[in-house]
Amino acid sequence: MCQMLADQNPKNYQYSTRSVRLNGQSTSIRLENLFWKVLKEMSSIENKSVSQFISILHLEVLETHNEIDNFTSLLRCACILHKEKQVLAFCSIRLPPRTLVS
């Protein structure tokens, strides 16, 4: 398993910085390229640009929690949760339900 992870394309974990507007303020977000790829996927599902998606998410988090301690970490977690949801949906479609044996 580790070889599969070690063999990944180094571009996946290289950083890219993008400028976005959050609450009318221009800021930069620095993430690994693989996370930008997942954010693009998530934003396309919502029919938004990546910048629009991030801005909306930022506002929704502020409305929910009143503050954001580490928005970049939140974005990474959102990407992981999105992929986890996809895997669970994939597995539930393709795997028969488990039956408990007493």
Disulfide bonds with the S-S distance in Angstrom:
none
